[in-house]
Amino acid sequence: MQSGWRVGSLFGIPFFIDPSWVGVLFLIAIPAGLRWQQSFPQWGTAFAYGMGVVMALLLFSSVVLHELGHSLVARAQGIKVNSITLFLFGGIAAIEQESKTPGKAFQVAIAGPAVSLCLAALLGTIAYAIPSSTNAVNVLATDLAWTNLILALFNLIPGLPLDGGQVLKAAVWKFTGSRFKGIHWAARTGKVLGWLAILWGTFSLVRGDYSGLWIAFLGWFGIRNATSYDRMTDLQETLLQITASDAMTRDFRVVDADMTLRQFTDTYLLDTARAMVYFAASNGRYRGLVNAADLHTIERSEWETQPLSRLVQPLTDIPTVEEASPLVQVIQVLESQQLKRITVLSPAGAVAGVIDRGDVVRALTQKMKIPISEVLIKQIKEEGIYPPGFQLGAIAQAAAEASPANK
């Protein structure tokens, strides 16, 4: 769910403001008003602080235009942009998927800083055209020009989550042919830069410069987000390494397709320890999946004579994957067709196993050595949904798009 307050939209892209941004407006407006009150006493207190508010709102607009630059380039590539949100550290465009090539990824990444540089040049030209340094428009244009220049240069620092990190990712992706390697390099650079910012901020604080607290905070924010990028990439790579045979279980029973419906019901469905999935076979061959839910469509008086084959769906008619299929494909089939589980076939076409979402999570966490309780696995199996915040469908889609096999 999108957090924050919706304040409108541009080009069909919704804009939201996180509550933290309100504090930023005051942090910009009040110091600016105080500085201008001291530098230009002829303006008067009310006008100086009013200019501070205008400055904050124009900076708000500059950040919106910066993010809009990313968004419009992404849209031109056919990528959906869900929203733009302004928060404590600036803004973020919620772009639904990655660009298809490193060149296109570079275009999206560089668009934001390019907009900020253009704004800096435009505002600098306006300030130059109004020579009086005490003129309110000149002062405002000059400050905003410098702010946009700093915004562009800061965002070009080559480490995630900054735009420069996205540029570095695209460059490494182009050089190595692997988007995963691009993200890892950019994320590691971002973490190094984050630690340097924390050290610099701490040193400044020791020397009595309280602005060091803000620098250290920015460093912590950078490390946290770069680590998130790194972990998400590890997750996507792992999904491509695991196959269906690694995740499947044999939590099913093979029953005789020629037995009567009454025999099947009495022998299996009344058994409290029954398997959840049944496959029917006869003459040494699998006939298909038993759809026990269809029992109610047949009169009970016919159960004594009708064979179980009445309830069987042929393997060719049900969703299946092969043992060698990557787990990414399994997840995509589960999500696209809203299945509770999927059947895994051996190379010979026999039923090798079944996979549900609990099996997916278990295989993934075991591969990544992440502890998870069997209670949670059981809950996922019963409910047929992933835990909140663990959107494996979207993650698998991103991994599939980044797979070397798709390049």
C-alpha positions as a Markdown table, in Angstrom:
| # | Residue | x | y | z |
|---|---|---|---|---|
| 1 | Met | 0.0 | 0.0 | 0.0 |
| 2 | Gln | 1.2 | 3.5 | -0.9 |
| 3 | Ser | 2.1 | 5.6 | 2.2 |
| 4 | Gly | 1.9 | 9.3 | 2.5 |
| 5 | Trp | -0.6 | 11.9 | 1.2 |
| 6 | Arg | -1.6 | 12.1 | -2.4 |
| 7 | Val | -1.3 | 15.7 | -3.6 |
| 8 | Gly | -2.0 | 15.3 | -7.3 |
| 9 | Ser | -0.6 | 13.9 | -10.5 |
| 10 | Leu | 1.3 | 14.8 | -13.6 |
| 11 | Phe | 1.2 | 12.9 | -16.9 |
| 12 | Gly | -1.0 | 10.3 | -15.1 |
| 13 | Ile | 1.7 | 9.6 | -12.4 |
| 14 | Pro | 0.4 | 10.1 | -8.9 |
| 15 | Phe | 2.4 | 12.2 | -6.5 |
| 16 | Phe | 2.6 | 11.5 | -2.8 |
| 17 | Ile | 4.3 | 13.3 | 0.1 |
| 18 | Asp | 5.6 | 11.4 | 3.0 |
| 19 | Pro | 5.0 | 13.0 | 6.4 |
| 20 | Ser | 8.8 | 13.4 | 6.9 |
| 21 | Trp | 8.9 | 15.9 | 4.1 |
| 22 | Val | 6.8 | 18.4 | 6.1 |
| 23 | Gly | 9.7 | 18.6 | 8.5 |
| 24 | Val | 12.1 | 19.2 | 5.6 |
| 25 | Leu | 10.1 | 22.2 | 4.4 |
| 26 | Phe | 10.5 | 23.8 | 7.8 |
| 27 | Leu | 14.2 | 23.0 | 7.9 |
| 28 | Ile | 14.6 | 24.8 | 4.6 |
| 29 | Ala | 12.2 | 27.7 | 5.0 |
| 30 | Ile | 13.2 | 28.8 | 8.5 |
| 31 | Pro | 17.0 | 28.9 | 8.0 |
| 32 | Ala | 16.6 | 30.5 | 4.6 |
| 33 | Gly | 14.3 | 33.2 | 6.1 |
| 34 | Leu | 16.7 | 33.8 | 9.0 |
| 35 | Arg | 19.7 | 34.1 | 6.6 |
| 36 | Trp | 17.9 | 36.5 | 4.3 |
| 37 | Gln | 16.5 | 38.6 | 7.2 |
| 38 | Gln | 20.1 | 39.1 | 8.3 |
| 39 | Ser | 21.6 | 39.7 | 4.8 |
| 40 | Phe | 18.7 | 41.9 | 3.5 |
| 41 | Pro | 17.2 | 43.8 | 6.5 |
| 42 | Gln | 15.4 | 46.1 | 4.0 |
| 43 | Trp | 13.2 | 43.1 | 3.1 |
| 44 | Gly | 11.6 | 43.0 | 6.5 |
| 45 | Thr | 11.0 | 39.9 | 8.7 |
| 46 | Ala | 7.7 | 38.8 | 7.1 |
| 47 | Phe | 9.0 | 39.1 | 3.5 |
| 48 | Ala | 12.2 | 37.3 | 4.4 |
| 49 | Tyr | 10.5 | 34.3 | 5.9 |
| 50 | Gly | 7.8 | 34.4 | 3.2 |
| 51 | Met | 10.7 | 34.0 | 0.7 |
| 52 | Gly | 12.0 | 31.1 | 2.7 |
| 53 | Val | 8.6 | 29.3 | 2.3 |
| 54 | Val | 8.7 | 30.1 | -1.5 |
| 55 | Met | 12.2 | 28.7 | -1.6 |
| 56 | Ala | 11.1 | 25.5 | 0.1 |
| 57 | Leu | 8.2 | 25.1 | -2.3 |
| 58 | Leu | 10.3 | 25.7 | -5.3 |
| 59 | Leu | 12.9 | 23.2 | -4.1 |
| 60 | Phe | 9.9 | 20.8 | -3.7 |
| 61 | Ser | 9.1 | 21.4 | -7.4 |
| 62 | Ser | 12.7 | 20.9 | -8.4 |
| 63 | Val | 12.8 | 17.4 | -6.7 |
| 64 | Val | 9.5 | 16.6 | -8.4 |
| 65 | Leu | 10.9 | 17.5 | -11.8 |
| 66 | His | 14.0 | 15.5 | -11.1 |
| 67 | Glu | 12.0 | 12.4 | -10.4 |
| 68 | Leu | 9.7 | 13.1 | -13.3 |
| 69 | Gly | 12.7 | 13.0 | -15.5 |
| 70 | His | 13.4 | 9.4 | -14.5 |
| 71 | Ser | 9.7 | 8.6 | -14.8 |
| 72 | Leu | 9.1 | 9.9 | -18.2 |
| 73 | Val | 12.1 | 8.2 | -19.7 |
| 74 | Ala | 11.0 | 5.0 | -18.1 |
| 75 | Arg | 7.5 | 5.4 | -19.5 |
| 76 | Ala | 9.0 | 6.1 | -23.0 |
| 77 | Gln | 10.5 | 2.6 | -22.7 |
| 78 | Gly | 7.1 | 1.1 | -22.0 |
| 79 | Ile | 7.8 | 0.7 | -18.2 |
| 80 | Lys | 4.9 | 1.5 | -15.8 |
| 81 | Val | 5.5 | 4.2 | -13.2 |
| 82 | Asn | 3.3 | 3.7 | -10.2 |
| 83 | Ser | 4.0 | 6.9 | -8.3 |
| 84 | Ile | 6.5 | 9.6 | -7.2 |
| 85 | Thr | 6.9 | 10.1 | -3.5 |
| 86 | Leu | 8.8 | 12.9 | -1.7 |
| 87 | Phe | 10.3 | 12.0 | 1.7 |
| 88 | Leu | 13.0 | 13.0 | 4.2 |
| 89 | Phe | 16.0 | 12.5 | 1.8 |
| 90 | Gly | 14.4 | 13.7 | -1.4 |
| 91 | Gly | 12.2 | 11.7 | -3.8 |
| 92 | Ile | 11.7 | 8.3 | -5.3 |
| 93 | Ala | 10.0 | 7.2 | -8.4 |
| 94 | Ala | 8.3 | 3.8 | -8.0 |
| 95 | Ile | 9.2 | 2.3 | -11.4 |
| 96 | Glu | 7.6 | -1.2 | -11.9 |
| 97 | Gln | 10.5 | -3.0 | -13.6 |
| 98 | Glu | 14.1 | -2.7 | -14.8 |
| 99 | Ser | 15.0 | -1.4 | -18.3 |
| 100 | Lys | 15.7 | -4.2 | -20.8 |
| 101 | Thr | 19.3 | -3.1 | -21.7 |
| 102 | Pro | 22.2 | -1.3 | -19.9 |
| 103 | Gly | 21.8 | 1.5 | -22.4 |
| 104 | Lys | 18.2 | 2.1 | -21.5 |
| 105 | Ala | 19.0 | 1.7 | -17.8 |
| 106 | Phe | 21.6 | 4.5 | -18.2 |
| 107 | Gln | 19.0 | 6.7 | -19.9 |
| 108 | Val | 16.6 | 6.3 | -17.0 |
| 109 | Ala | 19.3 | 6.9 | -14.4 |
| 110 | Ile | 20.8 | 10.0 | -16.0 |
| 111 | Ala | 17.5 | 11.6 | -16.7 |
| 112 | Gly | 17.0 | 13.0 | -13.2 |
| 113 | Pro | 20.5 | 14.6 | -12.8 |
| 114 | Ala | 20.1 | 16.0 | -16.4 |
| 115 | Val | 16.8 | 17.7 | -15.4 |
| 116 | Ser | 18.5 | 19.2 | -12.3 |
| 117 | Leu | 21.4 | 20.5 | -14.4 |
| 118 | Cys | 19.0 | 22.0 | -16.9 |
| 119 | Leu | 17.2 | 23.7 | -14.0 |
| 120 | Ala | 20.5 | 25.0 | -12.6 |
| 121 | Ala | 21.4 | 26.5 | -16.0 |
| 122 | Leu | 18.0 | 28.0 | -16.5 |
| 123 | Leu | 17.8 | 29.6 | -13.0 |
| 124 | Gly | 21.4 | 30.8 | -13.3 |
| 125 | Thr | 20.5 | 32.5 | -16.6 |
| 126 | Ile | 17.5 | 34.2 | -14.9 |
| 127 | Ala | 19.8 | 35.3 | -12.0 |
| 128 | Tyr | 22.3 | 36.7 | -14.5 |
| 129 | Ala | 19.6 | 38.6 | -16.4 |
| 130 | Ile | 18.6 | 40.4 | -13.2 |
| 131 | Pro | 21.8 | 42.0 | -12.0 |
| 132 | Ser | 20.7 | 43.4 | -8.7 |
| 133 | Ser | 21.9 | 41.1 | -5.9 |
| 134 | Thr | 19.3 | 42.4 | -3.5 |
| 135 | Asn | 16.4 | 41.7 | -5.9 |
| 136 | Ala | 14.3 | 39.0 | -4.4 |
| 137 | Val | 14.0 | 37.1 | -7.8 |
| 138 | Asn | 17.8 | 37.3 | -8.3 |
| 139 | Val | 18.4 | 35.9 | -4.8 |
| 140 | Leu | 15.9 | 33.2 | -5.1 |
| 141 | Ala | 17.1 | 32.2 | -8.6 |
| 142 | Thr | 20.7 | 32.1 | -7.5 |
| 143 | Asp | 20.0 | 30.0 | -4.5 |
| 144 | Leu | 17.8 | 27.5 | -6.4 |
| 145 | Ala | 20.4 | 27.3 | -9.2 |
| 146 | Trp | 23.1 | 26.3 | -6.8 |
| 147 | Thr | 20.8 | 23.9 | -5.0 |
| 148 | Asn | 19.9 | 22.2 | -8.3 |
| 149 | Leu | 23.5 | 22.0 | -9.3 |
| 150 | Ile | 24.4 | 20.4 | -5.9 |
| 151 | Leu | 21.4 | 18.1 | -6.2 |
| 152 | Ala | 22.6 | 16.9 | -9.6 |
| 153 | Leu | 26.3 | 16.4 | -8.6 |
| 154 | Phe | 25.3 | 14.7 | -5.3 |
| 155 | Asn | 23.1 | 12.3 | -7.1 |
| 156 | Leu | 25.9 | 11.4 | -9.6 |
| 157 | Ile | 28.0 | 10.0 | -6.8 |
| 158 | Pro | 28.6 | 6.4 | -8.1 |
| 159 | Gly | 27.0 | 4.3 | -5.4 |
| 160 | Leu | 23.5 | 3.0 | -4.8 |
| 161 | Pro | 20.9 | 4.1 | -4.0 |
| 162 | Leu | 21.9 | 7.4 | -5.8 |
| 163 | Asp | 21.5 | 7.9 | -9.5 |
| 164 | Gly | 25.2 | 7.7 | -9.9 |
| 165 | Gly | 25.0 | 4.2 | -8.5 |
| 166 | Gln | 22.4 | 3.4 | -11.2 |
| 167 | Val | 24.8 | 4.8 | -13.8 |
| 168 | Leu | 27.6 | 2.6 | -12.5 |
| 169 | Lys | 25.3 | -0.4 | -12.5 |
| 170 | Ala | 24.5 | 0.2 | -16.2 |
| 171 | Ala | 28.2 | 0.6 | -17.0 |
| 172 | Val | 29.2 | -2.7 | -15.3 |
| 173 | Trp | 26.2 | -4.4 | -16.8 |
| 174 | Lys | 27.3 | -3.3 | -20.2 |
| 175 | Phe | 30.9 | -4.3 | -19.6 |
| 176 | Thr | 30.2 | -7.7 | -18.0 |
| 177 | Gly | 26.8 | -8.6 | -19.6 |
| 178 | Ser | 25.3 | -9.2 | -16.2 |
| 179 | Arg | 22.8 | -6.9 | -14.5 |
| 180 | Phe | 23.4 | -8.8 | -11.3 |
| 181 | Lys | 27.1 | -7.9 | -11.3 |
| 182 | Gly | 26.2 | -4.3 | -12.0 |
| 183 | Ile | 24.0 | -4.1 | -9.0 |
| 184 | His | 26.5 | -5.8 | -6.7 |
| 185 | Trp | 29.3 | -3.4 | -7.8 |
| 186 | Ala | 27.1 | -0.3 | -7.4 |
| 187 | Ala | 25.7 | -1.6 | -4.0 |
| 188 | Arg | 29.2 | -2.3 | -2.6 |
| 189 | Thr | 30.4 | 1.2 | -3.7 |
| 190 | Gly | 27.3 | 2.7 | -2.0 |
| 191 | Lys | 28.1 | 0.9 | 1.2 |
| 192 | Val | 31.8 | 2.1 | 1.2 |
| 193 | Leu | 30.6 | 5.7 | 0.5 |
| 194 | Gly | 28.1 | 5.3 | 3.3 |
| 195 | Trp | 30.7 | 4.3 | 5.8 |
| 196 | Leu | 32.9 | 7.1 | 4.7 |
| 197 | Ala | 30.0 | 9.5 | 5.3 |
| 198 | Ile | 29.4 | 8.1 | 8.8 |
| 199 | Leu | 33.2 | 8.5 | 9.6 |
| 200 | Trp | 33.2 | 12.0 | 8.2 |
| 201 | Gly | 30.0 | 12.9 | 10.1 |
| 202 | Thr | 31.3 | 11.5 | 13.4 |
| 203 | Phe | 34.6 | 13.3 | 13.0 |
| 204 | Ser | 32.7 | 16.6 | 12.3 |
| 205 | Leu | 30.6 | 16.0 | 15.4 |
| 206 | Val | 33.7 | 15.5 | 17.6 |
| 207 | Arg | 35.0 | 18.8 | 16.3 |
| 208 | Gly | 31.7 | 20.5 | 17.3 |
| 209 | Asp | 30.2 | 20.7 | 13.9 |
| 210 | Tyr | 26.6 | 19.5 | 14.4 |
| 211 | Ser | 26.0 | 19.2 | 10.6 |
| 212 | Gly | 28.0 | 16.0 | 10.9 |
| 213 | Leu | 25.0 | 14.4 | 12.4 |
| 214 | Trp | 23.1 | 14.9 | 9.2 |
| 215 | Ile | 26.0 | 13.6 | 7.1 |
| 216 | Ala | 26.3 | 10.5 | 9.3 |
| 217 | Phe | 22.5 | 10.0 | 9.0 |
| 218 | Leu | 22.8 | 10.2 | 5.2 |
| 219 | Gly | 25.6 | 7.6 | 5.3 |
| 220 | Trp | 23.5 | 5.2 | 7.4 |
| 221 | Phe | 20.6 | 5.7 | 5.0 |
| 222 | Gly | 22.9 | 4.9 | 2.0 |
| 223 | Ile | 24.3 | 1.8 | 3.7 |
| 224 | Arg | 20.8 | 0.5 | 4.5 |
| 225 | Asn | 19.5 | 0.9 | 1.0 |
| 226 | Ala | 22.6 | -0.4 | -0.7 |
| 227 | Thr | 22.5 | -3.5 | 1.5 |
| 228 | Ser | 18.8 | -3.9 | 0.5 |
| 229 | Tyr | 19.8 | -3.8 | -3.2 |
| 230 | Asp | 22.5 | -6.3 | -2.6 |
| 231 | Arg | 20.3 | -8.8 | -0.7 |
| 232 | Met | 17.5 | -8.5 | -3.3 |
| 233 | Thr | 20.0 | -9.3 | -6.1 |
| 234 | Asp | 21.3 | -12.3 | -4.1 |
| 235 | Leu | 17.7 | -13.5 | -3.8 |
| 236 | Gln | 17.1 | -13.2 | -7.5 |
| 237 | Glu | 20.3 | -15.0 | -8.4 |
| 238 | Thr | 19.4 | -17.8 | -5.9 |
| 239 | Leu | 16.0 | -18.2 | -7.5 |
| 240 | Leu | 17.7 | -18.8 | -10.9 |
| 241 | Gln | 20.0 | -21.4 | -9.3 |
| 242 | Ile | 17.3 | -23.6 | -7.7 |
| 243 | Thr | 15.4 | -26.0 | -9.9 |
| 244 | Ala | 12.0 | -27.6 | -9.5 |
| 245 | Ser | 13.6 | -30.9 | -8.4 |
| 246 | Asp | 15.3 | -29.0 | -5.5 |
| 247 | Ala | 12.0 | -27.6 | -4.2 |
| 248 | Met | 9.5 | -30.4 | -4.9 |
| 249 | Thr | 8.1 | -32.8 | -2.4 |
| 250 | Arg | 6.4 | -36.2 | -2.8 |
| 251 | Asp | 3.4 | -35.1 | -0.7 |
| 252 | Phe | 1.0 | -37.0 | -2.9 |
| 253 | Arg | -0.5 | -40.4 | -3.3 |
| 254 | Val | -0.8 | -42.6 | -6.4 |
| 255 | Val | -4.1 | -44.4 | -6.5 |
| 256 | Asp | -5.7 | -46.9 | -8.9 |
| 257 | Ala | -7.7 | -45.2 | -11.6 |
| 258 | Asp | -10.0 | -48.2 | -11.9 |
| 259 | Met | -11.2 | -48.3 | -8.3 |
| 260 | Thr | -14.8 | -47.0 | -7.6 |
| 261 | Leu | -15.5 | -43.6 | -6.3 |
| 262 | Arg | -16.8 | -45.3 | -3.1 |
| 263 | Gln | -13.6 | -47.2 | -2.6 |
| 264 | Phe | -11.6 | -44.0 | -3.1 |
| 265 | Thr | -13.7 | -42.0 | -0.7 |
| 266 | Asp | -13.7 | -44.7 | 2.0 |
| 267 | Thr | -10.0 | -45.5 | 1.7 |
| 268 | Tyr | -8.5 | -42.1 | 1.3 |
| 269 | Leu | -10.9 | -39.1 | 1.9 |
| 270 | Leu | -12.1 | -40.5 | 5.2 |
| 271 | Asp | -8.5 | -41.1 | 6.4 |
| 272 | Thr | -7.4 | -38.2 | 8.7 |
| 273 | Ala | -3.8 | -38.7 | 7.6 |
| 274 | Arg | -4.6 | -38.6 | 3.9 |
| 275 | Ala | -2.4 | -36.9 | 1.4 |
| 276 | Met | -3.6 | -33.6 | 0.0 |
| 277 | Val | -2.9 | -34.5 | -3.7 |
| 278 | Tyr | -3.9 | -37.7 | -5.6 |
| 279 | Phe | -2.7 | -38.9 | -9.0 |
| 280 | Ala | -4.5 | -41.8 | -10.7 |
| 281 | Ala | -2.6 | -44.6 | -12.6 |
| 282 | Ser | -3.6 | -47.8 | -14.4 |
| 283 | Asn | -1.7 | -50.3 | -16.4 |
| 284 | Gly | 1.6 | -48.8 | -15.1 |
| 285 | Arg | 0.8 | -45.3 | -16.5 |
| 286 | Tyr | -0.2 | -42.1 | -14.9 |
| 287 | Arg | -3.7 | -41.1 | -16.0 |
| 288 | Gly | -3.8 | -37.7 | -14.4 |
| 289 | Leu | -4.7 | -35.6 | -11.3 |
| 290 | Val | -7.7 | -36.6 | -9.2 |
| 291 | Asn | -10.0 | -33.6 | -8.8 |
| 292 | Ala | -11.7 | -34.8 | -5.5 |
| 293 | Ala | -13.7 | -31.5 | -5.4 |
| 294 | Asp | -15.8 | -32.8 | -8.3 |
| 295 | Leu | -17.2 | -35.7 | -6.3 |
| 296 | His | -20.2 | -33.6 | -5.4 |
| 297 | Thr | -21.2 | -33.4 | -9.1 |
| 298 | Ile | -21.8 | -37.2 | -9.2 |
| 299 | Glu | -24.8 | -38.7 | -7.5 |
| 300 | Arg | -23.9 | -40.8 | -4.4 |
| 301 | Ser | -25.9 | -43.7 | -5.8 |
| 302 | Glu | -23.4 | -43.9 | -8.6 |
| 303 | Trp | -20.3 | -44.0 | -6.4 |
| 304 | Glu | -20.5 | -47.8 | -6.1 |
| 305 | Thr | -20.2 | -48.3 | -9.8 |
| 306 | Gln | -18.4 | -45.2 | -11.3 |
| 307 | Pro | -14.6 | -45.5 | -11.6 |
| 308 | Leu | -12.2 | -42.9 | -10.2 |
| 309 | Ser | -11.2 | -42.0 | -13.7 |
| 310 | Arg | -14.4 | -39.9 | -13.8 |
| 311 | Leu | -12.6 | -37.4 | -11.6 |
| 312 | Val | -9.2 | -37.5 | -13.4 |
| 313 | Gln | -7.7 | -34.5 | -15.3 |
| 314 | Pro | -5.1 | -35.7 | -17.8 |
| 315 | Leu | -1.6 | -34.5 | -17.1 |
| 316 | Thr | -1.7 | -32.8 | -20.5 |
| 317 | Asp | -4.6 | -30.6 | -19.2 |
| 318 | Ile | -3.1 | -29.4 | -15.9 |
| 319 | Pro | -0.2 | -26.9 | -15.3 |
| 320 | Thr | 3.1 | -28.7 | -15.0 |
| 321 | Val | 6.8 | -28.0 | -15.0 |
| 322 | Glu | 9.8 | -30.2 | -15.6 |
| 323 | Glu | 12.3 | -31.2 | -12.9 |
| 324 | Ala | 15.0 | -29.1 | -14.5 |
| 325 | Ser | 12.8 | -26.0 | -14.7 |
| 326 | Pro | 14.2 | -23.0 | -12.6 |
| 327 | Leu | 12.3 | -22.1 | -9.5 |
| 328 | Val | 11.7 | -18.7 | -11.1 |
| 329 | Gln | 9.5 | -20.4 | -13.7 |
| 330 | Val | 7.6 | -22.4 | -11.0 |
| 331 | Ile | 6.8 | -19.1 | -9.2 |
| 332 | Gln | 5.7 | -17.4 | -12.4 |
| 333 | Val | 3.3 | -20.2 | -13.2 |
| 334 | Leu | 1.9 | -20.3 | -9.7 |
| 335 | Glu | 1.3 | -16.6 | -9.7 |
| 336 | Ser | 0.1 | -16.1 | -13.2 |
| 337 | Gln | -2.5 | -18.9 | -13.0 |
| 338 | Gln | -3.2 | -18.4 | -9.3 |
| 339 | Leu | -2.5 | -22.1 | -8.5 |
| 340 | Lys | -2.2 | -23.5 | -5.0 |
| 341 | Arg | 0.4 | -26.0 | -6.2 |
| 342 | Ile | 2.0 | -27.3 | -9.4 |
| 343 | Thr | 2.9 | -30.8 | -10.7 |
| 344 | Val | 6.5 | -31.6 | -11.5 |
| 345 | Leu | 7.1 | -34.1 | -14.3 |
| 346 | Ser | 10.2 | -36.3 | -14.8 |
| 347 | Pro | 11.9 | -36.5 | -18.2 |
| 348 | Ala | 9.9 | -39.6 | -18.9 |
| 349 | Gly | 6.6 | -37.7 | -18.3 |
| 350 | Ala | 5.9 | -39.4 | -14.9 |
| 351 | Val | 4.8 | -37.4 | -11.8 |
| 352 | Ala | 8.0 | -36.6 | -9.9 |
| 353 | Gly | 6.6 | -34.3 | -7.2 |
| 354 | Val | 4.5 | -31.3 | -6.4 |
| 355 | Ile | 5.4 | -27.8 | -5.4 |
| 356 | Asp | 3.4 | -25.2 | -3.4 |
| 357 | Arg | 4.4 | -21.8 | -2.1 |
| 358 | Gly | 5.6 | -23.3 | 1.2 |
| 359 | Asp | 7.9 | -25.6 | -0.7 |
| 360 | Val | 9.2 | -22.6 | -2.6 |
| 361 | Val | 10.0 | -20.6 | 0.5 |
| 362 | Arg | 11.6 | -23.6 | 2.2 |
| 363 | Ala | 13.9 | -24.3 | -0.8 |
| 364 | Leu | 14.9 | -20.6 | -1.1 |
| 365 | Thr | 15.6 | -20.1 | 2.6 |
| 366 | Gln | 17.6 | -23.4 | 2.8 |
| 367 | Lys | 19.7 | -22.3 | -0.2 |
| 368 | Met | 20.4 | -18.9 | 1.3 |
| 369 | Lys | 20.9 | -20.4 | 4.8 |
| 370 | Ile | 18.1 | -18.3 | 6.3 |
| 371 | Pro | 16.4 | -19.9 | 9.3 |
| 372 | Ile | 12.7 | -20.3 | 9.0 |
| 373 | Ser | 10.3 | -22.3 | 11.2 |
| 374 | Glu | 8.3 | -25.2 | 10.0 |
| 375 | Val | 5.2 | -23.6 | 11.6 |
| 376 | Leu | 5.5 | -20.7 | 9.1 |
| 377 | Ile | 6.1 | -23.1 | 6.2 |
| 378 | Lys | 2.9 | -25.0 | 7.2 |
| 379 | Gln | 1.0 | -21.7 | 7.4 |
| 380 | Ile | 2.1 | -20.7 | 3.9 |
| 381 | Lys | 1.1 | -24.1 | 2.6 |
| 382 | Glu | -2.3 | -23.9 | 4.2 |
| 383 | Glu | -3.1 | -20.3 | 3.2 |
| 384 | Gly | -1.4 | -20.5 | -0.2 |
| 385 | Ile | 0.1 | -17.0 | 0.1 |
| 386 | Tyr | 3.6 | -15.7 | 0.8 |
| 387 | Pro | 4.3 | -13.8 | 4.0 |
| 388 | Pro | 3.5 | -10.0 | 3.9 |
| 389 | Gly | 6.3 | -8.0 | 2.3 |
| 390 | Phe | 7.7 | -11.1 | 0.6 |
| 391 | Gln | 6.4 | -10.6 | -2.9 |
| 392 | Leu | 8.1 | -13.5 | -4.6 |
| 393 | Gly | 6.0 | -13.1 | -7.8 |
| 394 | Ala | 7.5 | -9.7 | -8.6 |
| 395 | Ile | 11.0 | -10.8 | -7.5 |
| 396 | Ala | 10.8 | -13.8 | -9.7 |
| 397 | Gln | 9.7 | -11.7 | -12.6 |
| 398 | Ala | 12.6 | -9.3 | -12.2 |
| 399 | Ala | 15.0 | -12.2 | -11.9 |
| 400 | Ala | 13.7 | -13.8 | -15.1 |
| 401 | Glu | 14.1 | -10.5 | -17.0 |
| 402 | Ala | 17.7 | -10.3 | -15.7 |
| 403 | Ser | 18.6 | -13.9 | -16.5 |
| 404 | Pro | 21.4 | -14.3 | -19.0 |
| 405 | Ala | 19.2 | -16.7 | -20.8 |
| 406 | Asn | 16.9 | -13.8 | -21.8 |
| 407 | Lys | 19.7 | -11.6 | -23.1 |
